[in-house]
């Protein structure tokens, strides 16, 4: 017989307000001899009459399976902030508290919501890291990839229901984020987002436009190398045949922040747009994230204990209780050496636009 007293000590505790939403894996049974037990009864696999009670090995294996399923298949990492395992068994909780969606299991009471905040750019300024770091907060849920809904006419014509299906499940009171850096530079996107919800908050990360252009080139170069395609030198792309900055080169145009932001500020109130210093975010993410918590109306949660500097990769990574998470090797690539005269020409080109941008946002970023 299985000693039922072993199972009485384990509790599944959840964060306040989520107890009803916890998942039940199996029920833990009462008395009776081994031959009267039903399949899975008492944490055992299917048994036949007359067999001995389940072994400690099977009990441990099943508990490990339960933890794996709950932690990696059914639950979002943010919800795991409120779950603690104690003992060797689980109290009875109704499996009806979990809902079987067409493509994904989710908690009862959750739904897919349109984003309340969108990271619209700028490309190669730390948008992916920003999204991952904000997800540390338990009140934040985020779309897993770049949806490109507002900058793609074909997707946009599918409607908001299609867009909503690409958002994560969330509880009331949580905020949903989406990130697509192409939004920042695409005409018509501010108006489309405003039409969806005029209270949407906008996050824009910026960094030294010369460095950003070189970083942009580095990523494109790496992608072409991986496909065995030829690559031109940055100097050839950035400077035209007349020795002037090539403004037809997209990597150069993106750095004209003043012109792009003007379209957003013509649609959204300034208080709904948060400009983030991408260079400072790379150095000290916590400082910028705390300001974003205030901007998003979130209670303070994120701190230095949530991150560590990875010496090998050369940037900050997320540190969780039982794991560490870094961006892929595609991030933080070493930039190629650029001719000093070309770098200076770019800095001279951007300088008047930077000054206008400083005045526009009320902050001097001190770019060269």
N, C-alpha and C positions, 0 to 999 in steps of 0.2 A: 504493500500500500504506500501511496505517496503521503508523506507527512504534511498535512494541510497547514500546520502551524508555521512551516517554513515560509508560506506564502502570505501570511497575515501581516508581515512587517513592511512589505514594499508599498510605496505610494507613488503615484504619478502626479506631481504637483506642477501647476502651471502658473504663469504670471496672472496677476489680478485681472478678472474679467474674461479669462480664456478657459476656465475649468470645464465649462460645458462643451467646449470645442475640441477637447483632447480626444485622441483616437484610442479605441480599445482594440487590442490585438487578439486576445482570446479571453475567455472567462476562466476564473480559477474556481474549481469545484469544491464541493463539500466532502462528506464522508462516503462510505461505501467501500466494498472491497474492489480489488483490481478488476475482477471479471465483470463488474457492473458498470465500469466507467465507459463513457462514450469516447469516440475518436477525439484526440487533442485534449481530452479532459485531464486536468491536473498537469498541464505542460508536457504531456507525453505525446509522442507520435502514435499513429493508429496501432492498437494492440488487439490481440485475440484473447479470449478467455483463458485464464490459467497462466498467463505470462506474468513475469515479475514486474514490479513497479519500475517506472522509467529511471534510468541511471542519472547520476549527477552530470555525466558527460553530455547526455541528451538535453538535460535541463540547461546546461551552460550554452550548448550550441543553439538552442532555440532562443534563449535570451539574447545572444549575439545577433541572431537573425532579426529579432524584433527591433533592436537598436539600429541595425543597418537600414531596415525598411523605413522606420520612422524618421531617421536622421537624413537619409540621402534620397529617398524616393518621394515621400509624402509631405515633408515639412520644408518650408522656406527657412534659410539660416536665421532670419530675423526672429522668427517665432520660437526658434530653439533657445533664445535668450531666456524664455520663461519656463523651460522644462528641466526638471531635475529627476534623476533616477536614483532610487534608494532600495536596497534589498535585492531579492531575487525573483519577485513576482509582481504582477500588476493587478490593482483593484479592478473591480467590474466597472467599465464605462461603456456606454452604448455605442456600438459601431455606427448607429444612425446619426451621430454627431458629425460624421464625415460624409461628404457628398461626392459622388462619382460623376465628374464632369466628362464630356465627350473625349477630351484629350489629356485631362489632368485631374488628379485627386486634389481636393481643396477643403478647407474648413467650412462647416456650415456657418452662415453669416458673412462670408466673404463674397466678393464679386469683382469682376473686371471693371475698373474705373478709368475714365479718361484722365490723362496726366494733369496734375495741378501745377506742375513745374516742368519746364523743358530746358535742357542744356543745348543751346543752339549753336555753340561754337566757342572758340575758333579751332579749326583743324590744326593738329600738332601743337596744341597749347595745354594738353593735359586733361582733355574731356573724359577719356576712358577712366583714368585714375580718379577723377572727381566723382564719377558715377559709382565706382566701386567703393570709394571711401565713404560716401554718403550712405551707402547701403549698410554700413556698420550700425547706423541708428535704427533701433527697432521700429520706429514709426515710418520708415521709408521702405517702399517697394519700387523696383525699377524694371523696365523692359530689358530683356536680355541682350538685344541687339539694336542696331540702328534701323529704325522702321522706314525712314524716308517717306513719310506719308505726305507731308505738306509741300515738299519740293519735287514730287513726282506726280504729274498730271494723271497718269494711268491709275496709280494707287489712290490718289485723292478722289477720283471719280467713283471709287468703290464705296465711298461714304464712311461716316464715323463709326458705324457698326463694325466694319472691317477693321478699322483702326483700333477700336476697343478690344477686339479679339486678340490683338498683339500686346495687350497690357497684362501685367501679372494680376493674380487675385490679391485682394487686400481687404483688411477689416475697415469698418468705419473709423475715422480718426487717423488712419494712415494716409500718407501722401504718396502718389504715384509719380515717378520720374521717367522721362524719356530723353534720349540723347541722339541727335543727328547733326553733326557740325556743318553739313551743307546748308542747313536752314539759314545760317547767318548771312550768307552771300547771295541767296536766291531771291529774286524779285517776287513779290506777291505772298511770300511766306508769313510775314508779320500779320497781314490782313486775314489770312486763312486761320491762323492760330487765334487771333482776336475774335473771329467769327465763331470758333468752337467754344471759347470761354474767355470773356474779356477780363477775367480775374486771374488768368494764367500768369505765373511768375516765370521770368526769363533769366537764365544764367549765361553769362558770356565770359569765357576765359581768354585773356590776351597775354602776349609776351612780346619781347623785342621782335619787331617784324622781320629784321634781317636774319636773326637766329631762326625764327619760325620758317622763313623761306628755305633756308638751308636744310632744316629738319624735314620739311615737306619733300624736297628733292631727294634726301637720303632714303626716305621710305619708298618713293617711287623707283629709285635706282635699285634698291634691294629687291623689290618685287619683279623688276625686269630681269635682273640677274638670275633670279630663281626660275624664270621662264626662258632663259638663254636668249634674251633679246639684247640688242645693242643699246648702249647708254651714252648719251652725250655728256660732256663736262658741264658742271653747273655754270661756269663762266660763260660758256657758249650759249646757254639758254637764257641767262639773266641779262646779258649785254648784247645788244643788236649789232648789226654790221657797221653802224655809225658811231659806235662807242657809247651809246646811251642805254639807260636802263630799259629793258624790254617789257613794257607794260602789257603786252599781249600774253606774256607768260603767266599762267594762272597762279602759280606759287607767289608771284610778285603782287598781283592784284588783290589777293586775299588779305595782305598786310595793310591795305588802305582802310584801317578800322573806322576812321572818321566817316567815310562815305557810306559804309555798310550800316553802321550804327544809327546814322541819321534816319534811315528808313524805319528802323525799329522805334526810335523815339518819336517819330511822327504818328505812330499808331498806339504804343503803350505808354502809360504814365511812367515817369522816371522812377518812381518808388517801386514799380514792379519789375525793374531791370537791375540785376546785380552784376557789376563788373568785377571780375576776380583777377588779381595779379597772378598770372600763371607762373612767372619766374619765382615769386615768393611762395606760391603753392608747392612748387617742387622742393624748395628749401625747407619750408615749415608748413606742412599741410594742416596741422591742427589749428593754427591761427586763423587761416582762411575758413576752415570748416566750422569753427565756432561762430564766426560771423554769418555763415550760411544757415546755421541752426536758427539764429535770430531772424534772418530774412524769411525763412520758411515757417516761422512760428512754432518751432520744435523746442521741446524742453532740452536743456543741456544734457548731453550724454557722451559725446565723443571727446576723448582726451588722448594724451600722448601714449598711454598704455595700450591703445588700439593699434599702434604702428611701431615699426622698427626699420632702421636703415639697412638695406641689404648691400653689403660691401661689394659683392660680386657683380650685382646688376647695376649698382650705382644710384639707386633711388629707393624711396620709402615703399614698404609693403604693409599689408594688413596683418595684424597679429591677433588671432582669436584664442579662446581658452585652450582648445585642443589642436589647433592647426595654424598654419601660416599661408597667406595667399599673396602671390606677386603677379604683376602683369607679365605677359609673355615676353619671350626674347625679342619679339618684334618691336618692343618699346625700349627706349633708351639706347638706340644704336649710336655708335660713334660716328660723328660727322666727318666728312672728308675735309682735307685741308683746302681752304679757299684762298685764292690770291688776295693779299692784303689790299691792293688797289681796287679790286672788285668789291670787297666787303665795304671799303670806305665809300665807294660810289653809291652803294645801296643805302648806307647810313645817311649820306647826304640827301639822297632822293626821298627817303622816308621822313626826314626831320621836320619839314613844314607840315606834313600830314599828322605827325605825332603831336606837334604843338596844338593843332586844332582839336585833336582827340583829347588831349589833357584838359583843354578848356571845356570841351563837351561833357566830360564825365566829372570834372572838378577834382582831378588828381594827376599829379606829375609822376609818371612811372620812371623817369630818369634814364630813358633809353639813349644810347649814344647817337 
